[in-house]
Amino acid sequence: MHKHLTALLVITFLVGFAVASDRPERQDLTPKDLERVRAVTAPTTDFSASEKFEQLPAGATTNRKLVNRDAFSAFSQNLSFEDQSRFALGNGFFRKVWVASPSSTQSSDGLGPLFNARGCQNCHLKDGRGHPPMGADDDGVSMFLRLSVPAHTEAEQALLASGEQNVIPEPTYGTQLQNFAVTGLRAEGQMAISYTDLPVTLGDGTIVTLREPKYSVTDLAYGPLADDVLLSPRVAPQMIGLGLIETIPAEDILAQADPDDADGNGISGRPNWVKALETGEIMLGRFGWKAGAPTVRTQSAEAFAGDIGLSTPLVGKPYGDCTEVQAECLALPHGEQARLGVSEAPDPVLDLVTHYSQNLAVPQRRDIDDPAVLRGKQAFYESGCIACHTPKYVTSREAPNKAHQFQLIWPYADFLLHDMGEGLADLRPEAQASGYEWRTPPLWGIGLTQTVSGHTLLLHDGRARNLTEAILWHGGEAQQARDTFANLPATARDDLLAFLESL
């Protein structure tokens, strides 16, 4: 079986390469270097030992320090001394707790008035994954509900089609449910989650119980939600390796797109095209659960506005996500002060937080030559998982930060949109992403979720309590790979999980 599946893997790769061969080539490489990059990034078919450089999934930027709770908080290991200093300053702003205006600490005010968190670190605790509320004492600060409505008018349709907006805000509550507010103002409401057990029987008779979530909103403070409101739960993703993802040449990501499934493998990845707030340019989406942001700087500015209620040079919204209907919110003071900068988080703040976010290092791999990990790697490849979880890339020679230039990296993601089936569908479109599509997330660091974040909850809403449940939730384009995993012998499943734990 292994020889047969390995042959299929090679054929699938070659067919996919042929389909993509008419795509634009990278402009940062000579023909000779392009040939080298193609060779080194081709999926391996030899699982007898680890590959060269596999222990360093982020190239020279990889964090080689001892693994502990701070494993996601180290800077790229090849940063210049000057950039290390900027990283430290950015870390200070990332951890900063903002307060409401006016305050005696004028460089720290501007929070809200409505908000989901008082600082970046509150959601991305230890720069790791968020989670759903875990008990009565958990305020759920690292998870929130996205809101929107379908386009109702030609003007709204044009906004979405042009890329000027990713969604149409819910008329009263905007694009995000704000479950906190400054003193004297009512929070918009609270997210409510209920779970239903969903037993799944694997090929060997093992029963795994998934939990199927249902979301609603309680304690609405400003009137009812629109009848056609679209809700999408989101947990804060881990922060590592973002700058490297940003410097993967777009050509290498787009070469994997196959929206019409021309190669007939059942995988129809496609890009999301979204607006870069820095330039107004429509670019390839790379970040967010639906690839709704093209750059780390855009993603950071939108998080400042949507999550904390702070204006930046890119998003001039000192009232955050407050809508015109929320007069009480708009009547409160904001934190913009001309002497400190045009916005509440002016250029030095946004620049430094962006730099920090771009340079959080990926930890080195563990146990890469363990026989179980090698067998699990083979099972992962041969089960078809790498059809979406692309193992390797080489970053651009022209990356703005020298530390990110021409690095062999192993994120295990194609960063494209895929239909993941009915079970995971949120039914809420975002730019070109449909209500069934999600961006393939990178897998590096997934085995350290417990170590860093103190839990093992996965997927966009944390419904999966472990890796097995996360795989079993895969449907749509991933159904065949999911079924292959479900039908593996228990020992082979354990091996595959050991491989994922080593990432």
HUPE-V89173 format. One record per residue. N is the residue number from 1. RES is the residue in one letter. PHI is phi in whole degrees, 0 to 359 (* if undefined). OMEGA is omega in whole degrees, -180 to 180 (none if undefined). D_LAST is the distance of its C-alpha to the last C-alpha in Angstrom with 2 decimals. Layout:
BEGIN
n: <N | N>
res: <RES | RES>
phi: <PHI | PHI>
omega: <OMEGA | OMEGA>
d_last: <D_LAST | D_LAST>
END
This chain:
BEGIN
n: <1 | 2 | 3 | 4 | 5 | 6 | 7 | 8 | 9 | 10 | 11 | 12 | 13 | 14 | 15 | 16 | 17 | 18 | 19 | 20 | 21 | 22 | 23 | 24 | 25 | 26 | 27 | 28 | 29 | 30 | 31 | 32 | 33 | 34 | 35 | 36 | 37 | 38 | 39 | 40 | 41 | 42 | 43 | 44 | 45 | 46 | 47 | 48 | 49 | 50 | 51 | 52 | 53 | 54 | 55 | 56 | 57 | 58 | 59 | 60 | 61 | 62 | 63 | 64 | 65 | 66 | 67 | 68 | 69 | 70 | 71 | 72 | 73 | 74 | 75 | 76 | 77 | 78 | 79 | 80 | 81 | 82 | 83 | 84 | 85 | 86 | 87 | 88 | 89 | 90 | 91 | 92 | 93 | 94 | 95 | 96 | 97 | 98 | 99 | 100 | 101 | 102 | 103 | 104 | 105 | 106 | 107 | 108 | 109 | 110 | 111 | 112 | 113 | 114 | 115 | 116 | 117 | 118 | 119 | 120 | 121 | 122 | 123 | 124 | 125 | 126 | 127 | 128 | 129 | 130 | 131 | 132 | 133 | 134 | 135 | 136 | 137 | 138 | 139 | 140 | 141 | 142 | 143 | 144 | 145 | 146 | 147 | 148 | 149 | 150 | 151 | 152 | 153 | 154 | 155 | 156 | 157 | 158 | 159 | 160 | 161 | 162 | 163 | 164 | 165 | 166 | 167 | 168 | 169 | 170 | 171 | 172 | 173 | 174 | 175 | 176 | 177 | 178 | 179 | 180 | 181 | 182 | 183 | 184 | 185 | 186 | 187 | 188 | 189 | 190 | 191 | 192 | 193 | 194 | 195 | 196 | 197 | 198 | 199 | 200 | 201 | 202 | 203 | 204 | 205 | 206 | 207 | 208 | 209 | 210 | 211 | 212 | 213 | 214 | 215 | 216 | 217 | 218 | 219 | 220 | 221 | 222 | 223 | 224 | 225 | 226 | 227 | 228 | 229 | 230 | 231 | 232 | 233 | 234 | 235 | 236 | 237 | 238 | 239 | 240 | 241 | 242 | 243 | 244 | 245 | 246 | 247 | 248 | 249 | 250 | 251 | 252 | 253 | 254 | 255 | 256 | 257 | 258 | 259 | 260 | 261 | 262 | 263 | 264 | 265 | 266 | 267 | 268 | 269 | 270 | 271 | 272 | 273 | 274 | 275 | 276 | 277 | 278 | 279 | 280 | 281 | 282 | 283 | 284 | 285 | 286 | 287 | 288 | 289 | 290 | 291 | 292 | 293 | 294 | 295 | 296 | 297 | 298 | 299 | 300 | 301 | 302 | 303 | 304 | 305 | 306 | 307 | 308 | 309 | 310 | 311 | 312 | 313 | 314 | 315 | 316 | 317 | 318 | 319 | 320 | 321 | 322 | 323 | 324 | 325 | 326 | 327 | 328 | 329 | 330 | 331 | 332 | 333 | 334 | 335 | 336 | 337 | 338 | 339 | 340 | 341 | 342 | 343 | 344 | 345 | 346 | 347 | 348 | 349 | 350 | 351 | 352 | 353 | 354 | 355 | 356 | 357 | 358 | 359 | 360 | 361 | 362 | 363 | 364 | 365 | 366 | 367 | 368 | 369 | 370 | 371 | 372 | 373 | 374 | 375 | 376 | 377 | 378 | 379 | 380 | 381 | 382 | 383 | 384 | 385 | 386 | 387 | 388 | 389 | 390 | 391 | 392 | 393 | 394 | 395 | 396 | 397 | 398 | 399 | 400 | 401 | 402 | 403 | 404 | 405 | 406 | 407 | 408 | 409 | 410 | 411 | 412 | 413 | 414 | 415 | 416 | 417 | 418 | 419 | 420 | 421 | 422 | 423 | 424 | 425 | 426 | 427 | 428 | 429 | 430 | 431 | 432 | 433 | 434 | 435 | 436 | 437 | 438 | 439 | 440 | 441 | 442 | 443 | 444 | 445 | 446 | 447 | 448 | 449 | 450 | 451 | 452 | 453 | 454 | 455 | 456 | 457 | 458 | 459 | 460 | 461 | 462 | 463 | 464 | 465 | 466 | 467 | 468 | 469 | 470 | 471 | 472 | 473 | 474 | 475 | 476 | 477 | 478 | 479 | 480 | 481 | 482 | 483 | 484 | 485 | 486 | 487 | 488 | 489 | 490 | 491 | 492 | 493 | 494 | 495 | 496 | 497 | 498 | 499 | 500 | 501 | 502 | 503>
res: <M | H | K | H | L | T | A | L | L | V | I | T | F | L | V | G | F | A | V | A | S | D | R | P | E | R | Q | D | L | T | P | K | D | L | E | R | V | R | A | V | T | A | P | T | T | D | F | S | A | S | E | K | F | E | Q | L | P | A | G | A | T | T | N | R | K | L | V | N | R | D | A | F | S | A | F | S | Q | N | L | S | F | E | D | Q | S | R | F | A | L | G | N | G | F | F | R | K | V | W | V | A | S | P | S | S | T | Q | S | S | D | G | L | G | P | L | F | N | A | R | G | C | Q | N | C | H | L | K | D | G | R | G | H | P | P | M | G | A | D | D | D | G | V | S | M | F | L | R | L | S | V | P | A | H | T | E | A | E | Q | A | L | L | A | S | G | E | Q | N | V | I | P | E | P | T | Y | G | T | Q | L | Q | N | F | A | V | T | G | L | R | A | E | G | Q | M | A | I | S | Y | T | D | L | P | V | T | L | G | D | G | T | I | V | T | L | R | E | P | K | Y | S | V | T | D | L | A | Y | G | P | L | A | D | D | V | L | L | S | P | R | V | A | P | Q | M | I | G | L | G | L | I | E | T | I | P | A | E | D | I | L | A | Q | A | D | P | D | D | A | D | G | N | G | I | S | G | R | P | N | W | V | K | A | L | E | T | G | E | I | M | L | G | R | F | G | W | K | A | G | A | P | T | V | R | T | Q | S | A | E | A | F | A | G | D | I | G | L | S | T | P | L | V | G | K | P | Y | G | D | C | T | E | V | Q | A | E | C | L | A | L | P | H | G | E | Q | A | R | L | G | V | S | E | A | P | D | P | V | L | D | L | V | T | H | Y | S | Q | N | L | A | V | P | Q | R | R | D | I | D | D | P | A | V | L | R | G | K | Q | A | F | Y | E | S | G | C | I | A | C | H | T | P | K | Y | V | T | S | R | E | A | P | N | K | A | H | Q | F | Q | L | I | W | P | Y | A | D | F | L | L | H | D | M | G | E | G | L | A | D | L | R | P | E | A | Q | A | S | G | Y | E | W | R | T | P | P | L | W | G | I | G | L | T | Q | T | V | S | G | H | T | L | L | L | H | D | G | R | A | R | N | L | T | E | A | I | L | W | H | G | G | E | A | Q | Q | A | R | D | T | F | A | N | L | P | A | T | A | R | D | D | L | L | A | F | L | E | S | L>
phi: <* | 297 | 296 | 296 | 292 | 297 | 299 | 298 | 301 | 297 | 298 | 300 | 297 | 294 | 296 | 299 | 295 | 296 | 298 | 272 | 292 | 267 | 282 | 301 | 271 | 298 | 263 | 267 | 237 | 285 | 306 | 294 | 293 | 298 | 296 | 297 | 296 | 300 | 292 | 284 | 264 | 295 | 300 | 289 | 238 | 248 | 248 | 282 | 204 | 292 | 276 | 300 | 71 | 295 | 292 | 249 | 294 | 242 | 61 | 290 | 280 | 304 | 281 | 257 | 284 | 300 | 282 | 206 | 295 | 264 | 297 | 263 | 252 | 277 | 275 | 308 | 288 | 252 | 293 | 293 | 300 | 298 | 288 | 296 | 294 | 296 | 299 | 298 | 295 | 298 | 300 | 299 | 288 | 294 | 271 | 300 | 260 | 275 | 234 | 287 | 268 | 277 | 216 | 287 | 260 | 294 | 280 | 243 | 263 | 124 | 305 | 69 | 294 | 258 | 199 | 253 | 206 | 263 | 190 | 301 | 295 | 298 | 275 | 263 | 301 | 58 | 64 | 252 | 279 | 278 | 201 | 293 | 306 | 242 | 109 | 295 | 270 | 264 | 277 | 67 | 292 | 262 | 215 | 211 | 251 | 282 | 231 | 190 | 225 | 294 | 294 | 254 | 237 | 297 | 296 | 293 | 298 | 292 | 299 | 289 | 295 | 280 | 87 | 295 | 225 | 273 | 215 | 260 | 298 | 297 | 303 | 264 | 250 | 78 | 256 | 204 | 284 | 265 | 263 | 224 | 209 | 291 | 303 | 94 | 237 | 274 | 297 | 293 | 167 | 230 | 283 | 242 | 233 | 233 | 239 | 241 | 291 | 227 | 288 | 232 | 259 | 278 | 300 | 267 | 94 | 297 | 255 | 246 | 260 | 275 | 243 | 264 | 273 | 227 | 245 | 209 | 236 | 242 | 57 | 296 | 263 | 234 | 102 | 288 | 287 | 302 | 301 | 255 | 299 | 247 | 251 | 218 | 285 | 218 | 261 | 294 | 279 | 294 | 253 | 287 | 74 | 295 | 295 | 290 | 301 | 295 | 256 | 292 | 305 | 304 | 301 | 288 | 285 | 293 | 297 | 269 | 293 | 211 | 300 | 258 | 51 | 296 | 270 | 69 | 265 | 83 | 251 | 234 | 301 | 214 | 280 | 254 | 254 | 222 | 271 | 274 | 292 | 297 | 238 | 81 | 283 | 275 | 229 | 293 | 287 | 231 | 240 | 93 | 298 | 241 | 55 | 274 | 228 | 269 | 222 | 294 | 294 | 298 | 301 | 295 | 296 | 292 | 290 | 305 | 286 | 284 | 267 | 250 | 81 | 248 | 276 | 225 | 300 | 267 | 232 | 275 | 236 | 294 | 259 | 59 | 265 | 299 | 257 | 298 | 288 | 268 | 298 | 299 | 293 | 289 | 275 | 277 | 290 | 243 | 256 | 287 | 223 | 303 | 288 | 258 | 134 | 294 | 240 | 289 | 239 | 291 | 312 | 302 | 291 | 297 | 300 | 289 | 295 | 298 | 299 | 301 | 295 | 284 | 236 | 285 | 279 | 278 | 290 | 292 | 293 | 231 | 58 | 291 | 255 | 296 | 305 | 294 | 294 | 294 | 296 | 293 | 298 | 297 | 296 | 298 | 294 | 282 | 281 | 94 | 297 | 284 | 298 | 246 | 271 | 303 | 294 | 227 | 216 | 241 | 289 | 292 | 292 | 256 | 303 | 301 | 264 | 304 | 299 | 264 | 285 | 53 | 254 | 280 | 234 | 230 | 280 | 56 | 198 | 260 | 62 | 256 | 274 | 223 | 289 | 259 | 91 | 297 | 298 | 262 | 296 | 260 | 62 | 240 | 295 | 215 | 55 | 278 | 287 | 278 | 288 | 250 | 257 | 222 | 288 | 295 | 278 | 293 | 261 | 300 | 86 | 296 | 286 | 253 | 302 | 297 | 299 | 275 | 260 | 78 | 204 | 234 | 281 | 229 | 76 | 296 | 235 | 69 | 293 | 281 | 271 | 195 | 296 | 301 | 297 | 299 | 295 | 291 | 281 | 295 | 216 | 58 | 296 | 264 | 300 | 296 | 296 | 298 | 293 | 298 | 300 | 297 | 262 | 291 | 300 | 304 | 294 | 290 | 298 | 299 | 296 | 299 | 294 | 297 | 298 | 298 | 294 | 277 | 285>
omega: <-178 | -180 | -179 | -179 | 177 | 177 | 178 | 179 | -179 | -179 | -180 | 180 | -178 | 178 | 179 | 179 | 180 | 179 | -176 | -170 | 179 | 178 | 177 | 179 | 177 | -179 | -176 | -174 | 170 | 177 | 180 | 179 | 178 | 177 | 178 | -179 | 178 | -178 | -174 | -180 | 176 | 179 | -180 | 171 | 179 | -177 | -180 | 179 | 178 | 180 | 178 | 179 | -176 | -179 | -178 | -172 | 179 | 178 | -178 | 178 | -172 | 175 | -177 | -179 | 180 | -179 | 174 | -175 | 179 | -173 | -180 | -171 | 178 | 178 | 176 | -168 | 178 | 178 | 172 | 179 | 179 | -180 | 173 | 178 | 177 | 177 | -180 | 177 | 178 | 177 | 178 | 178 | 178 | -179 | -174 | 175 | -177 | -178 | -178 | 176 | -11 | 179 | 178 | 177 | -169 | 177 | -179 | -176 | -176 | -180 | 171 | 11 | 173 | -176 | 174 | -180 | -180 | 178 | -179 | -176 | 180 | 177 | -177 | -176 | -176 | 179 | -179 | -175 | 171 | -178 | 174 | 177 | -176 | 179 | -174 | -177 | -179 | -177 | 175 | -173 | -178 | 177 | 179 | 179 | 168 | 180 | 170 | 174 | 176 | 175 | -177 | -175 | 177 | 179 | 178 | 177 | 180 | 178 | 180 | -177 | -177 | -176 | 179 | 177 | 176 | -177 | 170 | -176 | 170 | -168 | -176 | -169 | 174 | -174 | -175 | 177 | -179 | -174 | 173 | 178 | 177 | -179 | 179 | 180 | 180 | 172 | -176 | -178 | -178 | 176 | 177 | -179 | 170 | -177 | 174 | 179 | -178 | -177 | 178 | 180 | 179 | -174 | -179 | 178 | 177 | 179 | 175 | -179 | 174 | 174 | -177 | -176 | 171 | -173 | 174 | -179 | 178 | 174 | 179 | -173 | -171 | 178 | -176 | 170 | 176 | -179 | -178 | -180 | 177 | -178 | 174 | 179 | 179 | 168 | 179 | 180 | 174 | -169 | -171 | 171 | -173 | -180 | 177 | 177 | -179 | -175 | 168 | -179 | -179 | -179 | -178 | 176 | -177 | 178 | 180 | -178 | -179 | -171 | 180 | -179 | -178 | -179 | 174 | -179 | 177 | -180 | -173 | -179 | 178 | -177 | 167 | -179 | -172 | -173 | 171 | -175 | 179 | -171 | -173 | -178 | 173 | -173 | 176 | 175 | -178 | -169 | -177 | -174 | 177 | 179 | -175 | 179 | -177 | -176 | 177 | -180 | 176 | 179 | -179 | -179 | 179 | 177 | 176 | -177 | -173 | -174 | -173 | -180 | -179 | 175 | 177 | 177 | 180 | -180 | -175 | -178 | 180 | 176 | 176 | -176 | 177 | -180 | -180 | -180 | -173 | -175 | -180 | 180 | -176 | 180 | -177 | 179 | 175 | -172 | 179 | -180 | -173 | -176 | 180 | -178 | -174 | -175 | -179 | 173 | -172 | -172 | -180 | -178 | -178 | 179 | -175 | 177 | 176 | 179 | 178 | -177 | -180 | -170 | 171 | -169 | 174 | 179 | 178 | 178 | 179 | 172 | -172 | 179 | 175 | -178 | 180 | 179 | 179 | 176 | 179 | 176 | 179 | 179 | 179 | -180 | -173 | 175 | 178 | -177 | -176 | 173 | 175 | -178 | -179 | -173 | -163 | 171 | 166 | -176 | -175 | 171 | -174 | 178 | -178 | 178 | -178 | -178 | -176 | -172 | 170 | 178 | 171 | -176 | -174 | -178 | -177 | 177 | 173 | 176 | 177 | 177 | 177 | 173 | -176 | 173 | -175 | -174 | -178 | -175 | 172 | 177 | -180 | 178 | 175 | -171 | 180 | -179 | 178 | 178 | 178 | -172 | 175 | 173 | 173 | -179 | 175 | -179 | -178 | -178 | -173 | -180 | 179 | -179 | 179 | -178 | -175 | -170 | 177 | 177 | 178 | -177 | -173 | -176 | -170 | -178 | 176 | -178 | -179 | -177 | 179 | -178 | 180 | 180 | 180 | 180 | -177 | 175 | -179 | 177 | 178 | -179 | -179 | -175 | -177 | 178 | 177 | -179 | 177 | 176 | -177 | -178 | 175 | 170 | -176 | -179 | 179 | 175 | 179 | 178 | 180 | 178 | 177 | 176 | -180 | 179 | -179 | -177 | none>
d_last: <25.45 | 22.51 | 24.84 | 26.14 | 22.84 | 21.70 | 25.03 | 24.56 | 21.22 | 23.09 | 26.04 | 24.11 | 22.47 | 25.92 | 27.70 | 25.34 | 25.85 | 29.58 | 29.67 | 27.98 | 30.05 | 32.75 | 30.52 | 31.07 | 29.50 | 27.84 | 30.61 | 28.84 | 28.72 | 31.49 | 31.79 | 30.69 | 27.53 | 26.82 | 27.11 | 24.69 | 22.08 | 22.58 | 22.16 | 18.97 | 17.24 | 18.59 | 16.22 | 16.41 | 18.57 | 18.23 | 15.79 | 17.77 | 15.59 | 12.64 | 13.66 | 15.28 | 13.41 | 9.95 | 9.18 | 10.22 | 8.28 | 11.24 | 13.91 | 16.53 | 15.59 | 12.37 | 12.94 | 13.48 | 15.18 | 14.83 | 12.39 | 14.71 | 15.76 | 16.19 | 12.69 | 12.85 | 16.51 | 16.79 | 18.36 | 17.39 | 18.21 | 20.70 | 22.74 | 26.47 | 28.34 | 29.95 | 26.72 | 25.37 | 28.57 | 28.15 | 24.62 | 26.23 | 28.97 | 26.64 | 24.79 | 28.28 | 29.02 | 25.66 | 26.53 | 30.20 | 32.03 | 34.53 | 37.94 | 40.62 | 43.45 | 45.81 | 44.68 | 45.71 | 42.36 | 42.89 | 39.80 | 37.69 | 39.57 | 39.09 | 36.88 | 37.38 | 40.00 | 37.65 | 33.96 | 30.71 | 29.58 | 31.30 | 28.50 | 25.13 | 23.43 | 25.03 | 22.84 | 19.66 | 19.97 | 18.01 | 16.66 | 14.51 | 15.19 | 18.74 | 20.15 | 23.46 | 26.29 | 25.76 | 29.37 | 32.70 | 31.89 | 28.86 | 30.15 | 27.18 | 26.91 | 23.30 | 24.31 | 27.29 | 29.16 | 29.67 | 33.25 | 35.22 | 38.01 | 38.76 | 40.84 | 44.50 | 46.43 | 46.55 | 45.75 | 42.56 | 41.61 | 42.29 | 40.05 | 37.09 | 38.01 | 38.37 | 35.01 | 36.86 | 35.28 | 32.26 | 34.08 | 37.54 | 37.54 | 39.01 | 42.58 | 42.72 | 39.20 | 37.54 | 33.94 | 32.35 | 33.68 | 34.31 | 34.35 | 35.68 | 38.75 | 40.68 | 43.65 | 46.46 | 44.42 | 43.08 | 39.43 | 39.14 | 37.94 | 35.23 | 32.49 | 33.02 | 30.53 | 31.50 | 29.47 | 30.70 | 29.26 | 28.31 | 28.06 | 26.25 | 27.10 | 24.67 | 26.07 | 26.63 | 28.37 | 25.67 | 26.29 | 23.60 | 25.11 | 23.69 | 25.25 | 26.87 | 27.63 | 30.85 | 31.46 | 34.76 | 36.33 | 38.83 | 41.26 | 41.74 | 43.83 | 45.08 | 46.15 | 44.57 | 41.65 | 42.67 | 43.26 | 40.76 | 38.03 | 34.45 | 31.86 | 28.10 | 25.92 | 23.01 | 20.61 | 19.51 | 16.09 | 13.71 | 15.07 | 12.58 | 13.03 | 16.14 | 18.41 | 16.41 | 16.33 | 20.04 | 20.76 | 19.43 | 22.90 | 24.15 | 25.49 | 22.10 | 21.09 | 24.61 | 24.74 | 22.43 | 24.73 | 26.94 | 28.76 | 31.40 | 29.17 | 31.20 | 29.14 | 29.65 | 26.12 | 26.26 | 23.73 | 25.56 | 23.26 | 25.36 | 25.23 | 26.42 | 29.05 | 29.65 | 31.68 | 30.61 | 32.76 | 33.11 | 35.07 | 35.91 | 34.29 | 32.63 | 29.18 | 26.01 | 24.12 | 20.48 | 19.90 | 20.49 | 19.92 | 22.57 | 22.14 | 25.28 | 24.98 | 24.95 | 24.39 | 22.93 | 26.56 | 27.78 | 25.02 | 25.87 | 29.59 | 29.35 | 27.40 | 30.09 | 32.76 | 31.33 | 29.55 | 31.73 | 34.90 | 35.11 | 36.58 | 35.17 | 36.65 | 34.74 | 35.46 | 38.91 | 38.88 | 40.04 | 40.36 | 36.82 | 36.74 | 40.30 | 42.39 | 46.08 | 46.90 | 45.66 | 48.68 | 48.02 | 44.71 | 46.24 | 49.13 | 47.04 | 46.67 | 43.62 | 42.26 | 43.06 | 45.26 | 46.57 | 46.77 | 43.03 | 41.91 | 42.43 | 39.70 | 38.33 | 35.13 | 36.70 | 35.28 | 34.24 | 32.23 | 30.53 | 29.94 | 28.34 | 26.10 | 25.02 | 24.36 | 22.38 | 20.23 | 19.72 | 18.59 | 16.07 | 13.50 | 9.74 | 8.66 | 8.07 | 5.53 | 7.16 | 9.30 | 8.77 | 12.43 | 12.76 | 14.97 | 13.47 | 9.95 | 12.03 | 14.21 | 11.61 | 10.38 | 14.12 | 14.77 | 12.33 | 14.11 | 17.47 | 17.44 | 17.65 | 14.46 | 14.15 | 17.64 | 16.26 | 12.53 | 13.57 | 11.06 | 12.90 | 15.71 | 18.01 | 19.29 | 23.02 | 25.35 | 27.30 | 24.77 | 26.92 | 24.88 | 25.01 | 21.66 | 20.01 | 22.21 | 21.22 | 17.59 | 15.28 | 12.18 | 9.23 | 9.06 | 9.34 | 12.57 | 16.27 | 17.44 | 20.45 | 22.26 | 22.25 | 24.60 | 22.58 | 25.74 | 28.18 | 26.02 | 23.79 | 26.63 | 27.88 | 30.88 | 30.78 | 30.76 | 29.46 | 30.87 | 30.34 | 27.71 | 29.43 | 29.21 | 27.04 | 24.53 | 21.22 | 19.05 | 15.77 | 13.28 | 10.21 | 6.92 | 5.15 | 5.41 | 6.11 | 5.53 | 7.93 | 10.44 | 12.87 | 12.87 | 13.59 | 15.46 | 16.99 | 16.33 | 14.07 | 16.09 | 14.69 | 16.41 | 19.03 | 21.23 | 19.14 | 20.97 | 18.11 | 17.82 | 14.69 | 12.30 | 15.27 | 17.63 | 15.56 | 15.55 | 19.21 | 20.22 | 19.47 | 22.87 | 24.90 | 23.29 | 20.30 | 22.76 | 22.79 | 19.05 | 19.23 | 22.28 | 20.85 | 18.10 | 20.89 | 23.07 | 20.80 | 22.05 | 20.55 | 19.11 | 17.36 | 15.97 | 14.71 | 13.05 | 11.33 | 10.17 | 9.06 | 6.84 | 5.38 | 5.53 | 3.83 | 0.00>
END
